[in-house]
Amino acid sequence: MSQTWKLISTDQVLTENRNKVDISFLPIPHRQIRLSGAQDKVIECENMIKKCWETISTSLLQSSGQSSSKSTTACLICLDESTYTLQACGHPYCHGCLKYYLSQTFCGVTVKIKCPVDQCNFMLLLRDIKTILDPNDMRKLANASFDAYVKTDEDLVRCPGDKEQVFRKSKHSLYFTCDHCSKTYCVKCEEEYHVGWTCEQYKAFGTGDAKQQLASNIGMKLNELA
């Protein structure tokens, strides 16, 4: 939307209507402007934006005609000149929009990343992602993808303590020891391992001095087992 915003700002459409209509830009890949306010003011603002858009379209056509010897394709998000075409589906984008789109996946909600086009079901290929992201962002994306994978596998669990290590639950052991924090945890309830106590008893035992005493007893029991 950078090109649209520039032309609209020059025409002072948003400046004149900002106090009358609430104007917001939806994030990619929606490519929409949301207007809210009094009906007559919304319609007035919408018409002014449409006029600006017609100016943009005319400008783009003229620019295309002037450079007929050089074939260009618009980015499907910002409408600026595209600099990259996704290899699976062929949709064109600029590097800036793709990098921003990929950065939104760092929260780790999904492992597979689709093309930003709503109706396109093609996934981005690894070589696409490597072309767009720098090494630091690649590490962030790799960590986000791994976190998403851990959440989808019920047999995998992160260390309840520092969350650094990931373990696969064993059906043949009651506890596991984290190599990173050196603490031992119960496989079933993922609390610190409680020798001689059920998970329910341990959770109901409370906190403070009583739990510290229990932890001390557990430590002695573990030493005996060793």
Backbone bond lengths (Angstrom), bond angles and torsions (degrees), N, CA, C in turn:
res aa  C-N    CA-C-N  psi(-1)  N-CA   C-N-CA  omega(-1)  CA-C   N-CA-C  phi
1 M - - - 1.448 - - 1.524 112.65 -
2 S 1.329 119.68 1.89 1.448 121.56 -174.92 1.522 111.30 -60.64
3 Q 1.342 117.21 -40.65 1.446 120.58 -178.87 1.523 110.53 -68.70
4 T 1.337 117.34 -42.33 1.455 121.73 178.43 1.521 110.77 -62.35
5 W 1.303 116.73 -45.67 1.464 121.87 -178.79 1.517 110.41 -60.71
6 K 1.332 117.91 -39.10 1.452 121.93 -178.06 1.522 110.58 -64.33
7 L 1.326 117.55 -46.79 1.452 120.75 -177.84 1.522 111.39 -69.34
8 I 1.331 116.10 -39.43 1.460 119.01 179.31 1.519 110.42 -65.86
9 S 1.316 117.14 -40.62 1.454 120.57 179.79 1.517 110.49 -63.75
10 T 1.335 117.02 -39.64 1.453 121.04 179.38 1.516 110.87 -61.81
11 D 1.321 116.51 -37.44 1.463 121.07 -179.93 1.515 112.38 -81.93
12 Q 1.346 117.07 -4.20 1.467 124.41 177.52 1.529 112.87 62.26
13 V 1.325 116.59 26.17 1.466 119.38 179.01 1.514 110.71 -65.39
14 L 1.323 117.04 -49.40 1.456 120.24 -177.13 1.516 111.10 -69.30
15 T 1.336 117.07 -36.79 1.460 120.34 -179.71 1.516 110.98 -62.09
16 E 1.326 116.30 -40.38 1.459 120.67 -177.50 1.523 112.21 -73.33
17 N 1.333 117.20 -26.96 1.464 120.26 -173.84 1.516 113.96 -108.32
18 R 1.320 117.97 -1.94 1.461 120.75 -173.91 1.522 111.99 -60.51
19 N 1.333 118.09 -36.35 1.462 121.27 -178.22 1.525 112.36 -81.75
20 K 1.329 117.26 -8.68 1.457 121.08 -177.29 1.530 112.21 -107.14
21 V 1.318 115.64 -32.49 1.463 121.06 -175.71 1.523 109.24 -132.84
22 D 1.333 115.77 136.35 1.465 120.21 175.93 1.524 108.33 -81.22
23 I 1.336 116.53 119.21 1.463 122.26 -175.97 1.520 109.29 -116.04
24 S 1.314 116.98 125.69 1.463 120.26 178.68 1.516 109.36 -139.05
25 F 1.338 115.22 146.84 1.463 121.72 178.70 1.518 108.81 -101.59
26 L 1.338 116.77 124.77 1.458 120.65 177.63 1.520 108.76 -74.66
27 P 1.356 116.94 144.70 1.473 119.76 -179.41 1.515 111.33 -66.83
28 I 1.331 115.05 160.94 1.456 119.24 175.96 1.527 108.31 -62.72
29 P 1.357 118.95 150.68 1.448 126.47 7.60 1.524 114.60 -95.32
30 H 1.342 120.26 20.35 1.463 122.08 -173.02 1.527 112.54 -69.34
31 R 1.334 117.41 -37.85 1.455 122.72 -179.79 1.527 110.57 54.02
32 Q 1.315 118.16 50.88 1.450 122.97 -179.13 1.522 110.64 -132.08
33 I 1.347 114.93 152.92 1.456 121.95 172.80 1.519 107.14 -111.83
34 R 1.322 117.60 128.17 1.467 121.80 -178.52 1.525 109.16 -103.38
35 L 1.341 116.35 127.33 1.460 122.51 179.04 1.518 109.41 -115.61
36 S 1.323 117.24 140.06 1.461 120.92 175.73 1.519 108.75 -146.72
37 G 1.332 115.94 143.96 1.463 121.04 -178.34 1.513 109.54 151.83
38 A 1.328 116.49 -162.54 1.461 120.67 178.07 1.526 109.53 -61.02
39 Q 1.353 116.17 141.27 1.463 120.35 -172.48 1.522 112.49 -57.61
40 D 1.345 117.69 -44.21 1.459 119.62 -177.70 1.528 111.82 -66.32
41 K 1.344 116.58 -35.24 1.460 120.14 179.50 1.527 111.24 -72.64
42 V 1.344 115.86 -36.34 1.464 119.70 177.72 1.524 110.25 -63.98
43 I 1.347 116.66 -44.68 1.467 120.91 179.41 1.521 110.69 -63.09
44 E 1.342 116.14 -41.98 1.465 120.67 178.86 1.526 110.87 -61.39
45 C 1.329 115.76 -45.54 1.463 120.43 179.88 1.525 110.98 -65.74
46 E 1.346 116.35 -39.99 1.462 120.78 179.70 1.524 111.05 -61.17
47 N 1.343 116.45 -43.00 1.461 120.37 179.91 1.528 111.64 -64.35
48 M 1.333 116.07 -38.62 1.464 119.78 179.65 1.526 110.96 -66.74
49 I 1.347 115.71 -39.04 1.465 119.45 178.09 1.526 110.66 -66.63
50 K 1.350 116.77 -38.38 1.464 120.14 178.48 1.524 111.07 -62.13
51 K 1.352 116.06 -39.40 1.461 119.62 177.89 1.524 110.60 -63.08
52 C 1.343 115.00 -41.34 1.464 119.03 177.48 1.525 110.65 -62.99
53 W 1.338 115.84 -39.32 1.462 119.50 -179.52 1.524 111.28 -65.79
54 E 1.352 116.18 -36.40 1.459 119.56 176.28 1.522 110.58 -62.87
55 T 1.346 115.35 -37.51 1.463 120.07 177.37 1.524 110.45 -64.02
56 I 1.349 115.23 -40.78 1.465 120.22 178.60 1.525 110.36 -63.16
57 S 1.346 116.62 -45.77 1.464 120.47 -178.42 1.519 110.78 -61.04
58 T 1.350 115.94 -43.59 1.463 120.46 178.78 1.517 110.76 -62.12
59 S 1.341 114.83 -42.19 1.465 120.18 -179.89 1.522 111.07 -62.80
60 L 1.339 115.97 -41.23 1.464 120.03 179.76 1.523 111.59 -65.87
61 L 1.358 116.25 -39.83 1.453 120.00 179.88 1.524 111.18 -65.89
62 Q 1.354 115.51 -42.45 1.456 119.65 178.56 1.520 110.98 -62.84
63 S 1.340 114.85 -42.37 1.460 119.67 179.37 1.520 110.78 -63.15
64 S 1.352 115.33 -37.98 1.462 119.97 179.69 1.523 110.85 -66.85
65 G 1.366 115.90 -38.89 1.449 120.25 179.79 1.506 112.74 -67.41
66 Q 1.331 115.95 -36.00 1.452 120.62 -178.66 1.519 112.02 -70.61
67 S 1.328 115.90 -23.95 1.467 119.25 -178.94 1.520 110.69 -118.48
68 S 1.363 115.28 45.89 1.462 120.04 -176.62 1.517 112.72 -62.34
69 S 1.344 115.99 -24.66 1.459 118.85 179.73 1.516 111.91 -75.44
70 K 1.349 116.11 -13.46 1.463 120.86 -178.12 1.527 109.00 -120.22
71 S 1.312 118.19 108.08 1.460 122.66 -178.00 1.525 110.52 -78.34
72 T 1.355 116.45 123.98 1.460 121.22 179.32 1.517 109.92 -125.62
73 T 1.315 116.94 153.20 1.459 123.31 178.40 1.514 108.73 -125.52
74 A 1.334 116.63 139.21 1.460 120.73 -177.14 1.520 111.13 -82.96
75 C 1.315 115.54 143.14 1.467 121.73 172.59 1.518 108.46 -63.45
76 L 1.322 118.01 133.75 1.463 121.98 -176.51 1.521 113.14 -71.64
77 I 1.328 118.00 -6.70 1.465 121.06 -179.57 1.523 111.60 -103.49
78 C 1.328 117.31 -55.58 1.470 120.33 -175.05 1.518 113.02 -102.90
79 L 1.331 117.57 -9.99 1.461 124.30 179.83 1.524 113.73 70.95
80 D 1.325 117.90 4.23 1.456 120.14 170.37 1.531 108.50 -73.70
81 E 1.313 116.50 174.88 1.460 119.50 179.89 1.526 110.85 -63.11
82 S 1.314 116.06 131.54 1.468 120.16 -179.88 1.521 110.06 -74.44
83 T 1.309 114.86 149.23 1.470 120.70 178.55 1.521 111.94 -123.03
84 Y 1.352 116.21 -3.13 1.466 118.47 -178.23 1.525 109.32 -153.31
85 T 1.323 116.17 142.96 1.462 122.72 176.91 1.517 108.98 -118.32
86 L 1.337 116.54 125.67 1.464 120.40 179.40 1.528 109.37 -61.68
87 Q 1.310 116.31 136.09 1.455 120.57 -170.45 1.520 113.36 -77.17
88 A 1.319 118.15 -24.07 1.469 119.61 -178.17 1.525 111.98 -82.50
89 C 1.340 117.22 -42.59 1.464 120.86 -173.66 1.523 113.76 -112.27
90 G 1.334 118.05 -18.01 1.456 120.55 178.75 1.510 115.30 83.71
91 H 1.340 119.00 6.72 1.461 120.77 179.28 1.530 110.33 -73.59
92 P 1.354 116.81 136.24 1.470 120.51 -175.90 1.527 113.08 -92.69
93 Y 1.322 116.02 141.61 1.466 121.91 177.17 1.525 109.03 -146.22
94 C 1.330 115.46 166.51 1.460 119.35 169.77 1.531 107.78 -94.16
95 H 1.325 116.58 158.98 1.461 120.70 -177.23 1.528 111.47 -61.61
96 G 1.342 116.93 -38.24 1.463 120.10 -177.28 1.516 112.78 -61.62
97 C 1.336 116.88 -45.01 1.469 120.57 -179.30 1.527 111.42 -67.64
98 L 1.322 116.78 -41.08 1.465 119.54 179.01 1.523 111.41 -65.67
99 K 1.327 116.73 -38.91 1.464 119.68 179.59 1.524 110.24 -65.06
100 Y 1.342 117.27 -41.79 1.467 120.26 177.88 1.527 110.42 -65.06
101 Y 1.318 116.76 -42.71 1.465 121.10 179.79 1.522 110.75 -60.19
102 L 1.326 116.43 -44.75 1.462 120.23 179.57 1.519 111.53 -66.46
103 S 1.333 117.45 -34.03 1.468 120.26 -179.01 1.519 111.70 -64.93
104 Q 1.352 117.31 -23.83 1.459 120.47 178.87 1.523 112.39 -73.57
105 T 1.333 117.05 -11.19 1.468 120.51 179.55 1.520 111.90 -90.67
106 F 1.347 117.44 -2.51 1.461 120.09 -176.48 1.526 112.59 -67.77
107 C 1.340 117.51 -12.20 1.466 120.05 179.22 1.522 111.30 -72.54
108 G 1.323 117.54 -12.21 1.458 120.79 173.96 1.511 115.08 79.25
109 V 1.345 117.59 28.11 1.454 119.45 -178.74 1.525 112.06 -83.24
110 T 1.312 117.64 -15.39 1.449 119.65 -179.13 1.519 110.18 -148.81
111 V 1.314 115.65 152.78 1.458 120.42 177.67 1.527 109.84 -92.30
112 K 1.334 117.29 -39.91 1.457 122.14 -177.46 1.529 110.12 -93.50
113 I 1.337 116.36 135.75 1.458 121.90 -177.83 1.520 108.71 -112.99
114 K 1.339 116.11 119.03 1.457 121.38 -178.01 1.521 110.77 -91.51
115 C 1.315 115.19 161.99 1.461 122.18 171.84 1.531 108.33 -57.52
116 P 1.345 119.20 141.33 1.469 121.34 -177.79 1.524 114.99 -61.43
117 V 1.328 119.14 -21.50 1.462 121.14 179.58 1.525 109.24 -64.33
118 D 1.339 116.39 128.86 1.467 121.44 -173.01 1.527 113.30 -54.91
119 Q 1.326 117.66 -44.61 1.456 120.95 -174.54 1.532 113.26 -90.55
120 C 1.318 117.27 2.77 1.471 120.46 179.96 1.523 109.84 -93.03
121 N 1.313 116.58 125.04 1.463 121.04 -177.69 1.529 113.08 -102.89
122 F 1.322 116.95 8.35 1.463 119.71 178.60 1.528 110.50 -74.60
123 M 1.328 115.87 140.44 1.457 121.76 177.88 1.529 110.26 -89.02
124 L 1.327 115.78 149.46 1.457 119.77 172.98 1.523 109.10 -69.52
125 L 1.309 116.38 135.93 1.457 121.23 177.85 1.521 109.99 -82.85
126 L 1.317 115.61 157.51 1.462 120.02 -178.95 1.526 111.10 -59.27
127 R 1.330 117.10 -37.08 1.466 118.88 -179.36 1.529 111.11 -69.71
128 D 1.350 118.40 -27.34 1.463 120.98 171.98 1.522 109.91 -62.64
129 I 1.327 115.01 -50.17 1.463 120.85 -175.48 1.521 110.88 -63.81
130 K 1.337 116.82 -40.91 1.463 120.10 179.69 1.525 111.59 -64.92
131 T 1.323 116.33 -30.85 1.462 120.13 179.28 1.527 111.34 -71.80
132 I 1.323 117.11 -34.90 1.468 121.84 -174.15 1.525 112.27 -85.22
133 L 1.328 117.90 -43.37 1.463 121.37 -172.20 1.523 112.13 -93.54
134 D 1.331 115.06 148.34 1.462 119.75 173.49 1.532 108.57 -82.55
135 P 1.335 118.77 167.52 1.476 121.00 -175.67 1.524 113.80 -55.68
136 N 1.337 118.11 -37.17 1.463 120.42 -179.15 1.524 111.12 -65.68
137 D 1.344 117.01 -44.27 1.462 120.49 178.24 1.527 111.39 -69.91
138 M 1.321 117.43 -29.68 1.463 119.98 176.04 1.519 110.58 -62.75
139 R 1.335 116.52 -39.37 1.472 119.97 177.43 1.526 110.47 -64.90
140 K 1.333 116.74 -41.23 1.465 120.25 178.74 1.525 110.58 -61.78
141 L 1.322 116.12 -43.69 1.459 120.20 -179.63 1.521 111.10 -66.82
142 A 1.328 116.66 -38.52 1.468 120.31 178.16 1.523 110.50 -63.03
143 N 1.336 117.04 -42.20 1.470 120.82 178.27 1.523 110.88 -65.28
144 A 1.338 116.43 -41.16 1.464 120.19 179.31 1.525 110.84 -64.15
145 S 1.331 116.50 -40.87 1.467 120.55 178.75 1.524 111.15 -65.27
146 F 1.335 116.22 -39.88 1.466 119.79 178.95 1.526 110.72 -65.94
147 D 1.343 117.41 -42.47 1.466 120.93 177.57 1.523 110.68 -60.02
148 A 1.335 116.08 -41.54 1.463 119.88 179.38 1.522 110.68 -64.52
149 Y 1.326 117.03 -38.83 1.465 120.55 179.15 1.526 111.00 -66.04
150 V 1.326 116.89 -41.81 1.471 120.90 179.42 1.526 110.22 -59.35
151 K 1.340 116.64 -38.54 1.464 120.35 -178.78 1.521 112.16 -68.82
152 T 1.327 117.61 -23.60 1.462 120.31 -178.61 1.523 112.87 -88.42
153 D 1.323 117.80 -11.92 1.472 122.10 -178.78 1.528 108.93 -109.14
154 E 1.327 116.29 109.54 1.464 121.14 -176.50 1.524 112.64 -67.19
155 D 1.314 117.70 -18.99 1.466 120.67 -179.79 1.525 112.68 -83.28
156 L 1.334 116.93 -11.19 1.460 120.75 179.45 1.522 110.02 -97.27
157 V 1.313 116.51 140.74 1.467 121.08 -179.82 1.523 108.93 -144.16
158 R 1.326 115.34 140.15 1.465 119.89 175.12 1.521 109.48 -83.85
159 C 1.316 116.17 151.98 1.462 120.60 176.07 1.520 108.63 -55.10
160 P 1.338 118.70 124.23 1.465 120.90 -179.38 1.524 113.41 -62.43
161 G 1.335 116.40 -18.34 1.460 119.66 -177.57 1.508 113.31 -81.77
162 D 1.335 117.17 -81.19 1.465 120.44 -175.50 1.526 113.77 -96.19
163 K 1.339 117.66 -2.80 1.470 123.06 177.16 1.533 113.65 64.12
164 E 1.325 117.45 13.60 1.458 120.17 -175.16 1.530 112.33 -84.98
165 Q 1.325 116.93 -41.47 1.456 120.94 -176.45 1.525 111.11 -95.63
166 V 1.330 115.64 151.53 1.462 121.86 176.40 1.521 108.28 -120.28
167 F 1.340 115.87 134.20 1.462 121.19 -177.29 1.519 109.98 -124.83
168 R 1.326 116.03 150.78 1.460 121.15 171.44 1.518 107.65 -98.43
169 K 1.338 115.83 125.48 1.456 120.50 -177.49 1.527 110.96 -61.35
170 S 1.315 115.60 136.89 1.460 120.96 179.63 1.525 109.95 -104.19
171 K 1.334 115.86 139.80 1.460 120.66 177.16 1.523 111.42 -83.59
172 H 1.319 116.44 -6.61 1.457 120.71 -174.95 1.525 113.06 -111.64
173 S 1.320 117.36 5.44 1.462 120.21 -179.78 1.520 109.81 -136.36
174 L 1.344 115.57 145.98 1.459 120.80 -179.55 1.517 112.39 -90.84
175 Y 1.311 117.22 -14.96 1.464 119.45 -177.27 1.527 110.46 -148.23
176 F 1.325 114.92 162.97 1.466 120.25 174.17 1.524 108.53 -138.54
177 T 1.314 115.71 149.58 1.463 121.60 -179.78 1.525 109.37 -111.24
178 C 1.317 115.72 128.32 1.463 121.28 179.91 1.531 109.56 -80.42
179 D 1.313 116.29 126.06 1.462 120.64 179.09 1.522 112.25 -70.13
180 H 1.334 115.88 -20.62 1.462 119.16 -175.13 1.525 111.85 -85.75
181 C 1.341 117.18 -47.61 1.471 120.13 -178.40 1.526 112.43 -100.91
182 S 1.346 116.89 -7.39 1.476 123.53 176.86 1.525 113.37 64.82
183 K 1.318 118.05 21.00 1.461 120.97 176.98 1.526 109.91 -102.29
184 T 1.339 114.99 156.08 1.457 121.41 -179.14 1.520 109.56 -109.26
185 Y 1.342 116.45 134.08 1.462 121.16 -174.38 1.524 110.71 -126.91
186 C 1.327 114.43 152.85 1.463 122.08 176.75 1.528 109.10 -75.47
187 V 1.317 117.12 132.80 1.456 121.32 -179.96 1.526 111.06 -66.17
188 K 1.324 117.47 -36.04 1.457 121.30 -173.78 1.523 112.74 -75.06
189 C 1.332 117.75 -52.53 1.467 120.66 -174.00 1.526 113.19 -103.37
190 E 1.329 117.03 -8.36 1.466 123.44 177.93 1.529 112.88 63.97
191 E 1.333 116.72 21.35 1.460 121.65 171.50 1.530 107.74 -94.72
192 E 1.340 116.09 172.24 1.462 118.47 175.87 1.530 108.86 -57.64
193 Y 1.323 116.02 141.16 1.457 120.28 -172.25 1.528 111.18 -61.16
194 H 1.341 115.90 134.12 1.464 122.65 -172.98 1.529 109.74 -123.24
195 V 1.318 116.65 89.49 1.462 122.14 -179.51 1.525 109.96 -65.55
196 G 1.344 116.52 129.38 1.458 120.63 176.65 1.516 114.49 82.70
197 W 1.305 117.92 -0.64 1.467 121.43 179.66 1.531 108.76 -124.03
198 T 1.335 116.41 141.87 1.462 119.46 172.77 1.526 108.76 -74.92
199 C 1.313 116.04 164.70 1.471 119.87 178.78 1.525 110.60 -60.79
200 E 1.329 116.65 -39.27 1.462 121.00 -179.65 1.527 110.85 -65.35
201 Q 1.322 116.77 -42.65 1.464 120.30 178.97 1.526 111.06 -63.90
202 Y 1.326 116.11 -40.52 1.463 119.54 -178.24 1.527 111.12 -66.25
203 K 1.342 116.59 -42.45 1.460 119.87 179.94 1.521 111.43 -67.24
204 A 1.363 116.44 -31.02 1.464 120.26 -178.88 1.519 112.62 -85.53
205 F 1.327 117.09 -5.48 1.460 120.70 -174.10 1.518 112.46 -68.85
206 G 1.338 115.52 -21.72 1.461 118.40 178.96 1.511 112.44 94.49
207 T 1.325 114.74 -168.20 1.460 121.49 -178.63 1.517 109.61 -124.84
208 G 1.322 115.71 -176.90 1.460 120.15 176.18 1.512 112.69 83.96
209 D 1.352 116.48 -147.04 1.464 122.13 -174.07 1.522 112.39 -60.65
210 A 1.333 116.71 -38.28 1.465 119.93 -177.67 1.525 110.85 -63.06
211 K 1.326 115.78 -43.29 1.457 119.00 -178.83 1.530 111.03 -71.44
212 Q 1.315 116.59 -34.25 1.460 119.94 176.27 1.520 110.85 -63.41
213 Q 1.340 116.57 -38.89 1.453 120.71 178.04 1.522 110.39 -65.61
214 L 1.347 115.75 -40.33 1.458 120.05 177.67 1.526 110.44 -62.71
215 A 1.333 116.36 -42.51 1.461 120.51 178.84 1.516 110.75 -61.50
216 S 1.332 116.32 -37.49 1.462 120.56 178.42 1.519 110.53 -65.44
217 N 1.345 116.03 -42.65 1.464 120.41 178.07 1.531 110.90 -62.94
218 I 1.346 115.51 -39.72 1.459 120.30 179.26 1.520 110.32 -62.67
219 G 1.339 115.75 -41.65 1.461 120.43 179.21 1.514 111.44 -59.53
220 M 1.318 116.58 -42.32 1.462 120.05 179.56 1.521 110.91 -66.52
221 K 1.341 116.51 -38.85 1.462 120.45 179.13 1.533 110.75 -64.09
222 L 1.341 115.73 -41.77 1.459 119.62 -179.93 1.520 111.43 -64.28
223 N 1.332 115.71 -36.21 1.466 119.67 177.27 1.521 110.90 -64.35
224 E 1.346 115.00 -37.78 1.461 119.04 178.34 1.530 110.58 -65.62
225 L 1.367 115.72 -39.38 1.461 119.58 179.81 1.519 111.59 -66.66
226 A 1.344 115.56 -34.04 1.467 120.07 -179.97 1.518 110.41 -68.36
